């Protein structure tokens, strides 16, 4: 049952287009066997991201929320924080991706 040697098995979620802004987002499995849509290629310092939006990537490719983070730990953020279509509180706006 399961793999016991070699690399940990990765759960492949792939990428989806956001129905609102049209940009790609990563579909990633959580420890709770659910899926979360994360912003690709963005890994801010974890302590700069609100707790409920801070996703730490594990060795098997899944993500989990960790509180409190290590001061130098990087995290992934939910796409909706960077999506230009959603209205966010001013405190979350630094995560917006600039598109041309």
N, CA, C and O atoms as a MOPAC input file, in Angstrom:
PM7 MOZYME 1SCF
protein

 N      0.82000 1    -1.18400 1     0.00000 1
 C      0.00000 1     0.00000 1     0.00000 1
 C      0.86400 1     1.24800 1     0.00000 1
 O      1.50000 1     1.57400 1     1.00200 1
 N      0.88400 1     1.93500 1    -1.11400 1
 C      1.64700 1     3.17400 1    -1.20500 1
 C      3.09700 1     2.92800 1    -1.53100 1
 O      3.56200 1     1.78800 1    -1.56500 1
 N      3.79500 1     3.99700 1    -1.76800 1
 C      5.21200 1     3.92600 1    -2.08800 1
 C      6.02600 1     4.02100 1    -0.81200 1
 O      5.71400 1     4.81700 1     0.07300 1
 N      7.05500 1     3.22100 1    -0.71800 1
 C      7.87700 1     3.27500 1     0.48200 1
 C      9.30600 1     3.70400 1     0.17600 1
 O     10.08800 1     3.93300 1     1.10000 1
 N      9.66700 1     3.82000 1    -1.11500 1
 C     11.02200 1     4.20100 1    -1.47800 1
 C     10.98800 1     5.34700 1    -2.48300 1
 O      9.97900 1     5.59400 1    -3.14300 1
 N     12.10800 1     6.03100 1    -2.57700 1
 C     12.22600 1     7.07400 1    -3.59000 1
 C     11.55200 1     8.37200 1    -3.20500 1
 O     11.30200 1     8.65000 1    -2.03200 1
 N     11.26500 1     9.15700 1    -4.22500 1
 C     10.65200 1    10.47200 1    -4.04000 1
 C      9.21800 1    10.35200 1    -3.53200 1
 O      8.51700 1     9.39900 1    -3.87000 1
 N      8.78000 1    11.31900 1    -2.72000 1
 C      7.37400 1    11.31500 1    -2.31100 1
 C      6.46700 1    11.49700 1    -3.52700 1
 O      6.81700 1    12.21400 1    -4.46500 1
 N      5.32000 1    10.85800 1    -3.51000 1
 C      4.37500 1    10.96900 1    -4.62100 1
 C      3.72700 1    12.34900 1    -4.58100 1
 O      3.30100 1    12.80600 1    -3.52100 1
 N      3.65200 1    13.00300 1    -5.71800 1
 C      3.04700 1    14.33100 1    -5.80300 1
 C      1.61300 1    14.22000 1    -6.27600 1
 O      1.28900 1    13.39600 1    -7.13100 1
 N      0.76600 1    15.05000 1    -5.71600 1
 C     -0.62400 1    15.11800 1    -6.15000 1
 C     -0.70000 1    16.22300 1    -7.18900 1
 O     -0.55700 1    17.39800 1    -6.85300 1
 N     -0.92200 1    15.86800 1    -8.42900 1
 C     -0.93200 1    16.85600 1    -9.50300 1
 C     -2.30000 1    17.49800 1    -9.65400 1
 O     -3.29200 1    16.82300 1    -9.92900 1
 N     -2.34000 1    18.79000 1    -9.47400 1
 C     -3.58000 1    19.50800 1    -9.62500 1
 C     -3.66900 1    20.24700 1   -10.94300 1
 O     -4.75900 1    20.41500 1   -11.49000 1
 N     -2.52700 1    20.69200 1   -11.46300 1
 C     -2.51500 1    21.40600 1   -12.72600 1
 C     -2.83400 1    22.87500 1   -12.57200 1
 O     -2.83600 1    23.41900 1   -11.46800 1
 N     -3.10200 1    23.50600 1   -13.69500 1
 C     -3.42500 1    24.92700 1   -13.71000 1
 C     -4.78800 1    25.14200 1   -14.35900 1
 O     -5.19400 1    24.41100 1   -15.26300 1
 N     -5.46500 1    26.14500 1   -13.88200 1
 C     -6.77000 1    26.53400 1   -14.41300 1
 C     -6.74300 1    28.02300 1   -14.71600 1
 O     -5.97000 1    28.77100 1   -14.11500 1
 N     -7.58400 1    28.45200 1   -15.64600 1
 C     -7.74700 1    29.88900 1   -15.91400 1
 C     -8.81200 1    30.43600 1   -14.97400 1
 O     -9.86400 1    29.82600 1   -14.78200 1
 N     -8.53100 1    31.56800 1   -14.40500 1
 C     -9.50600 1    32.23500 1   -13.54300 1
 C    -10.67200 1    32.70200 1   -14.41600 1
 O    -10.45000 1    33.36400 1   -15.43000 1
 N    -11.91800 1    32.36700 1   -14.03800 1
 C    -13.06300 1    32.78600 1   -14.84400 1
 C    -13.30300 1    34.30100 1   -14.79400 1
 O    -14.06500 1    34.82900 1   -15.60400 1
 N    -12.66300 1    34.99900 1   -13.85700 1
 C    -12.87700 1    36.43100 1   -13.69100 1
 C    -11.81500 1    37.27000 1   -14.41100 1
 O    -12.14700 1    38.19100 1   -15.15600 1
 N    -10.52300 1    36.94300 1   -14.18000 1
 C     -9.46000 1    37.76200 1   -14.76900 1
 C     -8.76500 1    37.08700 1   -15.94800 1
 O     -8.06000 1    37.75200 1   -16.70700 1
 N     -8.95300 1    35.78300 1   -16.11200 1
 C     -8.35900 1    35.06000 1   -17.22700 1
 C     -6.92700 1    34.60100 1   -17.02100 1
 O     -6.36200 1    33.94400 1   -17.89600 1
 N     -6.32200 1    34.93400 1   -15.87400 1
 C     -4.94100 1    34.52000 1   -15.60900 1
 C     -4.91100 1    33.09200 1   -15.06400 1
 O     -5.90500 1    32.59200 1   -14.53600 1
 N     -3.74800 1    32.44600 1   -15.20300 1
 C     -3.59600 1    31.08400 1   -14.70400 1
 C     -3.48500 1    31.07100 1   -13.18600 1
 O     -2.95600 1    32.00000 1   -12.57600 1
 N     -3.99500 1    30.00300 1   -12.59400 1
 C     -3.87400 1    29.77400 1   -11.16300 1
 C     -3.55700 1    28.30000 1   -10.95900 1
 O     -4.00600 1    27.45600 1   -11.73400 1
 N     -2.78700 1    27.98500 1    -9.92300 1
 C     -2.42100 1    26.59800 1    -9.63200 1
 C     -3.48000 1    25.95500 1    -8.75100 1
 O     -3.90300 1    26.53600 1    -7.75100 1
 N     -3.91000 1    24.74400 1    -9.12700 1
 C     -4.84600 1    23.96600 1    -8.31500 1
 C     -4.00200 1    23.00400 1    -7.49200 1
 O     -3.36400 1    22.10700 1    -8.04400 1
 N     -3.99400 1    23.18700 1    -6.15600 1
 C     -3.10100 1    22.43900 1    -5.27100 1
 C     -3.92300 1    21.75000 1    -4.17700 1
 O     -4.85800 1    22.33400 1    -3.62900 1
 N     -3.56100 1    20.50700 1    -3.86900 1
 C     -4.24500 1    19.74000 1    -2.82000 1
 C     -3.79800 1    20.21000 1    -1.43800 1
 O     -2.64400 1    20.58900 1    -1.23800 1
 N     -4.73800 1    20.17800 1    -0.48600 1
 C     -4.43500 1    20.51200 1     0.90500 1
 C     -4.29200 1    19.22400 1     1.71100 1
 O     -4.59300 1    18.13700 1     1.21700 1
 N     -3.83300 1    19.35400 1     2.95000 1
 C     -3.74400 1    18.19300 1     3.84000 1
 C     -5.11700 1    17.59200 1     4.12400 1
 O     -5.22200 1    16.40600 1     4.44000 1
 N     -6.15800 1    18.39400 1     4.01500 1
 C     -7.52800 1    17.94900 1     4.29400 1
 C     -8.18000 1    17.30800 1     3.07300 1
 O     -9.38900 1    17.07500 1     3.06800 1
 N     -7.38200 1    17.01700 1     2.02700 1
 C     -7.86200 1    16.37800 1     0.78800 1
 C     -8.87100 1    17.24700 1     0.04400 1
 O     -9.80300 1    16.73900 1    -0.58000 1
 N     -8.67500 1    18.55300 1     0.11800 1
 C     -9.46800 1    19.50600 1    -0.65100 1
 C     -8.51100 1    20.20700 1    -1.60600 1
 O     -7.31600 1    19.91200 1    -1.61600 1
 N     -9.02200 1    21.11900 1    -2.39700 1
 C     -8.19900 1    21.85400 1    -3.35800 1
 C     -8.27700 1    23.33800 1    -3.06700 1
 O     -9.31700 1    23.84700 1    -2.64800 1
 N     -7.16900 1    24.02900 1    -3.29300 1
 C     -7.11400 1    25.47600 1    -3.15000 1
 C     -6.45900 1    26.02600 1    -4.42000 1
 O     -5.56300 1    25.39800 1    -4.98300 1
 N     -6.91000 1    27.19500 1    -4.86200 1
 C     -6.37000 1    27.82600 1    -6.06000 1
 C     -5.35400 1    28.87900 1    -5.63300 1
 O     -5.70200 1    29.87100 1    -4.99200 1
 N     -4.08000 1    28.64900 1    -5.99900 1
 C     -2.99000 1    29.51600 1    -5.56600 1
 C     -2.39200 1    30.28800 1    -6.72500 1
 O     -2.45600 1    29.86600 1    -7.87900 1
 N     -1.81800 1    31.41300 1    -6.39600 1
 C     -1.15300 1    32.26500 1    -7.37100 1
 C      0.15800 1    31.60800 1    -7.78700 1
 O      0.97100 1    31.27700 1    -6.92400 1
 N      0.38900 1    31.40800 1    -9.09400 1
 C      1.65100 1    30.80600 1    -9.53000 1
 C      2.81700 1    31.79100 1    -9.42200 1
 O      2.64000 1    32.99800 1    -9.58400 1
 N      3.98800 1    31.26800 1    -9.15300 1
 C      5.23400 1    32.05800 1    -9.15200 1
 C      5.21800 1    33.24200 1    -8.20200 1
 O      5.82000 1    34.27500 1    -8.49500 1
 N      4.54700 1    33.11300 1    -7.08000 1
 C      4.55500 1    34.17600 1    -6.07500 1
 C      4.73200 1    33.52300 1    -4.70400 1
 O      3.87100 1    32.77000 1    -4.24900 1
 N      5.86200 1    33.82200 1    -4.04900 1
 C      6.12500 1    33.25000 1    -2.72700 1
 C      6.62500 1    34.33700 1    -1.77200 1
 O      7.82700 1    34.45000 1    -1.53200 1
 N      5.70500 1    35.13200 1    -1.23000 1
 C      6.11400 1    36.18100 1    -0.28800 1
 C      6.54500 1    35.57800 1     1.04900 1
 O      6.27400 1    34.40900 1     1.32500 1
 N      7.20900 1    36.37300 1     1.86900 1
 C      7.52700 1    35.93000 1     3.22200 1
 C      6.22100 1    35.65800 1     3.95800 1
 O      5.29600 1    36.47000 1     3.92200 1
 N      6.15400 1    34.51900 1     4.61900 1
 C      4.89900 1    34.06400 1     5.22700 1
 C      4.35100 1    35.04000 1     6.26200 1
 O      3.13500 1    35.20600 1     6.35700 1
 N      5.20600 1    35.68400 1     7.03200 1
 C      4.69800 1    36.57700 1     8.07500 1
 C      4.05600 1    37.84500 1     7.50600 1
 O      3.42200 1    38.59100 1     8.25300 1
 N      4.20300 1    38.10800 1     6.20500 1
 C      3.58600 1    39.28700 1     5.59200 1
 C      2.19500 1    38.99900 1     5.03300 1
 O      1.51900 1    39.90300 1     4.54300 1
 N      1.77200 1    37.73900 1     5.10900 1
 C      0.48700 1    37.31900 1     4.54400 1
 C     -0.48300 1    37.01400 1     5.68100 1
 O     -0.09300 1    36.37200 1     6.65600 1
 N     -1.73900 1    37.45700 1     5.58200 1
 C     -2.71700 1    37.13900 1     6.62500 1
 C     -2.83100 1    35.61600 1     6.82900 1
 O     -2.79900 1    34.85200 1     5.86400 1
 N     -2.95900 1    35.19800 1     8.05400 1
 C     -2.94100 1    33.78200 1     8.42700 1
 C     -3.84600 1    32.91300 1     7.57400 1
 O     -3.42600 1    31.84400 1     7.13400 1
 N     -5.07200 1    33.34100 1     7.33000 1
 C     -6.03500 1    32.51000 1     6.60600 1
 C     -5.72900 1    32.38100 1     5.12000 1
 O     -6.37300 1    31.59400 1     4.42600 1
 N     -4.75300 1    33.14300 1     4.61700 1
 C     -4.38700 1    33.10000 1     3.19400 1
 C     -2.96900 1    32.58200 1     2.97400 1
 O     -2.47200 1    32.60500 1     1.84800 1
 N     -2.31800 1    32.11900 1     4.02800 1
 C     -0.91800 1    31.69800 1     4.00100 1
 C     -0.84100 1    30.18200 1     3.83000 1
 O     -1.24400 1    29.44000 1     4.72600 1
 N     -0.33300 1    29.71700 1     2.69800 1
 C     -0.23800 1    28.28800 1     2.41900 1
 C      1.22400 1    27.88500 1     2.28800 1
 O      1.95200 1    28.42200 1     1.45200 1
 N      1.65500 1    26.92800 1     3.12400 1
 C      3.02900 1    26.44000 1     3.11200 1
 C      3.06400 1    25.13700 1     2.31900 1
 O      2.27600 1    24.22600 1     2.57300 1
 N      3.98500 1    25.05500 1     1.35600 1
 C      4.09500 1    23.87600 1     0.50000 1
 C      4.89800 1    22.78800 1     1.19800 1
 O      5.98700 1    23.04100 1     1.71400 1
 N      4.35000 1    21.56400 1     1.21100 1
 C      5.00500 1    20.41200 1     1.82000 1
 C      5.79800 1    19.63900 1     0.77100 1
 O      5.65700 1    19.89800 1    -0.42400 1
 N      6.62400 1    18.70000 1     1.20000 1
 C      7.49200 1    17.95700 1     0.28000 1
 C      6.72300 1    17.12000 1    -0.73400 1
 O      7.25000 1    16.82500 1    -1.80700 1
 N      5.48000 1    16.72800 1    -0.41800 1
 C      4.69900 1    15.91400 1    -1.36300 1
 C      3.84600 1    16.76500 1    -2.30800 1
 O      3.06000 1    16.22500 1    -3.08700 1
 N      3.99700 1    18.09600 1    -2.24200 1
 C      3.27200 1    18.98100 1    -3.13700 1
 C      1.97800 1    19.53500 1    -2.56400 1
 O      1.41100 1    20.47500 1    -3.12100 1
 N      1.49500 1    18.96000 1    -1.44600 1
 C      0.28700 1    19.50100 1    -0.81600 1
 C      0.64200 1    20.75700 1    -0.03400 1
 O      1.81500 1    21.04000 1     0.21200 1
 N     -0.38800 1    21.50700 1     0.35400 1
 C     -0.16700 1    22.73500 1     1.12300 1
 C     -0.98200 1    22.69200 1     2.40900 1
 O     -1.98900 1    21.99100 1     2.51000 1
 N     -0.51700 1    23.46000 1     3.38400 1
 C     -1.21700 1    23.56300 1     4.65500 1
 C     -1.00000 1    24.95800 1     5.22900 1
 O     -0.05900 1    25.65700 1     4.85300 1
 N     -1.87900 1    25.35400 1     6.14100 1
 C     -1.74900 1    26.63300 1     6.83200 1
 C     -0.91200 1    26.38700 1     8.08400 1
 O     -1.21500 1    25.48700 1     8.86700 1
 N      0.13800 1    27.18300 1     8.27400 1
 C      1.02000 1    27.03000 1     9.43500 1
 C      1.01300 1    28.32300 1    10.23200 1
 O      1.20900 1    29.40100 1     9.67000 1
 N      0.78800 1    28.22400 1    11.54400 1
 C      0.77900 1    29.38800 1    12.42600 1
 C      1.61200 1    29.07500 1    13.66000 1
 O      1.43900 1    27.99400 1    14.22300 1
 N      2.45600 1    29.90300 1    14.09300 1
 C      3.03500 1    31.02800 1    13.36600 1
 C      4.14200 1    30.53100 1    12.44400 1
 O      4.71900 1    29.47100 1    12.68600 1
 N      4.44100 1    31.27700 1    11.40000 1
 C      5.48200 1    30.84900 1    10.46500 1
 C      6.87900 1    31.16800 1    10.98800 1
 O      7.04600 1    32.00900 1    11.87100 1
 N      7.85200 1    30.50200 1    10.44700 1
 C      9.25300 1    30.82400 1    10.68000 1
 C      9.49000 1    32.20700 1    10.06200 1
 O      8.92400 1    32.49100 1     9.00700 1
 N     10.29900 1    33.07400 1    10.67200 1
 C     10.48400 1    34.43600 1    10.15300 1
 C     10.98500 1    34.51100 1     8.70500 1
 O     10.73300 1    35.50400 1     8.02200 1
 N     11.68700 1    33.48300 1     8.22800 1
 C     12.24100 1    33.51400 1     6.87900 1
 C     11.50900 1    32.57500 1     5.92600 1
 O     11.93600 1    32.37700 1     4.78800 1
 N     10.40800 1    31.99900 1     6.39300 1
 C      9.66900 1    31.02900 1     5.58000 1
 C      8.86300 1    31.72200 1     4.48600 1
 O      8.25500 1    32.76800 1     4.71400 1
 N      8.86700 1    31.12900 1     3.30600 1
 C      8.08300 1    31.62100 1     2.17300 1
 C      6.77400 1    30.84800 1     2.12000 1
 O      6.68400 1    29.73500 1     2.63800 1
 N      5.76800 1    31.43000 1     1.50000 1
 C      4.47500 1    30.75600 1     1.40400 1
 C      3.86400 1    31.02000 1     0.03700 1
 O      4.38400 1    31.81300 1    -0.74700 1
 N      2.77000 1    30.35500 1    -0.23400 1
 C      1.97300 1    30.59800 1    -1.44100 1
 C      0.71900 1    31.33000 1    -0.99100 1
 O      0.28600 1    31.18300 1     0.15200 1
 N      0.13100 1    32.12300 1    -1.89100 1
 C     -1.09000 1    32.83700 1    -1.54500 1
 C     -2.22000 1    32.42600 1    -2.48100 1
 O     -1.99500 1    31.99100 1    -3.61000 1
 N     -3.43200 1    32.57500 1    -1.98000 1
 C     -4.60900 1    32.26300 1    -2.79000 1
 C     -4.68300 1    33.23600 1    -3.96800 1
 O     -4.36000 1    34.41700 1    -3.84200 1
 N     -5.11300 1    32.71200 1    -5.10800 1
 C     -5.21200 1    33.54900 1    -6.30800 1
 C     -6.14000 1    34.74000 1    -6.08300 1
 O     -5.89700 1    35.82100 1    -6.61900 1
 N     -7.19200 1    34.55500 1    -5.30400 1
 C     -8.15800 1    35.65600 1    -5.13900 1
 C     -7.53500 1    36.89300 1    -4.49700 1
 O     -8.08500 1    37.98700 1    -4.62400 1
 N     -6.38100 1    36.74300 1    -3.80100 1
 C     -5.69200 1    37.92500 1    -3.27400 1
 C     -5.02900 1    38.72100 1    -4.38800 1
 O     -4.85700 1    39.93400 1    -4.26600 1
 N     -4.65700 1    38.05200 1    -5.47000 1
 C     -3.96700 1    38.72000 1    -6.57900 1
 C     -4.88500 1    38.99400 1    -7.77000 1
 O     -4.50500 1    39.71900 1    -8.69000 1
 N     -6.07800 1    38.42600 1    -7.75900 1
 C     -7.01500 1    38.56300 1    -8.87700 1
 C     -7.50700 1    40.00500 1    -8.97500 1
 O     -8.01500 1    40.56800 1    -8.00500 1
 N     -7.34900 1    40.58400 1   -10.14700 1
 C     -7.73600 1    41.98200 1   -10.33700 1
 C     -9.24800 1    42.18900 1   -10.32600 1
 O     -9.70500 1    43.32500 1   -10.20000 1
 N    -10.03100 1    41.12500 1   -10.45500 1
 C    -11.48100 1    41.24200 1   -10.49800 1
 C    -12.09100 1    41.40100 1    -9.10500 1
 O    -13.08900 1    42.10500 1    -8.94700 1
 N    -11.50400 1    40.75700 1    -8.09700 1
 C    -12.05200 1    40.79100 1    -6.73200 1
 C    -11.69700 1    42.09200 1    -6.02200 1
 O    -10.59000 1    42.61100 1    -6.16500 1
 N    -12.63300 1    42.59900 1    -5.26900 1
 C    -12.36700 1    43.75200 1    -4.41700 1
 C    -11.82700 1    43.23000 1    -3.09500 1
 O    -12.40100 1    42.32300 1    -2.49200 1
 N    -10.71400 1    43.81200 1    -2.64900 1
 C    -10.08600 1    43.38400 1    -1.39900 1
 C     -9.92100 1    44.56500 1    -0.45900 1
 O     -9.85800 1    45.71600 1    -0.89200 1
 N     -9.85100 1    44.26500 1     0.84300 1
 C     -9.51600 1    45.33700 1     1.78600 1
 C     -8.13600 1    45.89600 1     1.44900 1
 O     -7.29000 1    45.17300 1     0.92500 1
 N     -7.90700 1    47.14600 1     1.73700 1
 C     -6.65500 1    47.81700 1     1.41000 1
 C     -5.42400 1    47.05800 1     1.91800 1
 O     -4.38500 1    47.08300 1     1.25800 1
 N     -5.50900 1    46.39900 1     3.04900 1
 C     -4.37000 1    45.68300 1     3.63100 1
 C     -3.88300 1    44.54700 1     2.74000 1
 O     -2.71400 1    44.17100 1     2.82000 1
 N     -4.74800 1    43.98900 1     1.89300 1
 C     -4.36700 1    42.86200 1     1.04600 1
 C     -3.91900 1    43.28200 1    -0.34900 1
 O     -3.45300 1    42.43300 1    -1.10900 1
 N     -4.03900 1    44.54100 1    -0.71400 1
 C     -3.77200 1    44.97700 1    -2.07500 1
 C     -2.31600 1    44.86600 1    -2.52900 1
 O     -2.09300 1    44.82000 1    -3.73900 1
 N     -1.30500 1    44.81900 1    -1.65200 1
 C      0.06800 1    44.65700 1    -2.15700 1
 C      0.28300 1    43.34900 1    -2.92500 1
 O      1.28800 1    43.22200 1    -3.62500 1
 N     -0.61500 1    42.38700 1    -2.81800 1
 C     -0.44500 1    41.10900 1    -3.49500 1
 C     -0.98200 1    41.11300 1    -4.91500 1
 O     -0.86100 1    40.10700 1    -5.61300 1
 N     -1.56000 1    42.19600 1    -5.35500 1
 C     -2.08400 1    42.27600 1    -6.71700 1
 C     -0.94600 1    42.16400 1    -7.72400 1
 O      0.12800 1    42.73800 1    -7.54000 1
 N     -1.20000 1    41.42300 1    -8.78100 1
 C     -0.23100 1    41.27200 1    -9.86400 1
 C     -0.52400 1    42.34100 1   -10.90100 1
 O     -1.67800 1    42.52700 1   -11.28600 1
 N      0.48400 1    43.03400 1   -11.35200 1
 C      0.32500 1    44.07600 1   -12.35200 1
 C      0.40300 1    43.41600 1   -13.72600 1
 O      1.36200 1    42.70700 1   -14.02800 1
 N     -0.61100 1    43.65400 1   -14.55500 1
 C     -0.60900 1    43.11600 1   -15.90900 1
 C     -0.64700 1    44.27400 1   -16.89500 1
 O     -1.19200 1    45.33900 1   -16.60700 1
 N     -0.05800 1    44.04500 1   -18.06000 1
 C     -0.05800 1    45.09700 1   -19.08100 1
 C     -0.82600 1    44.65500 1   -20.28200 1
 O     -0.94000 1    45.40500 1   -21.25100 1

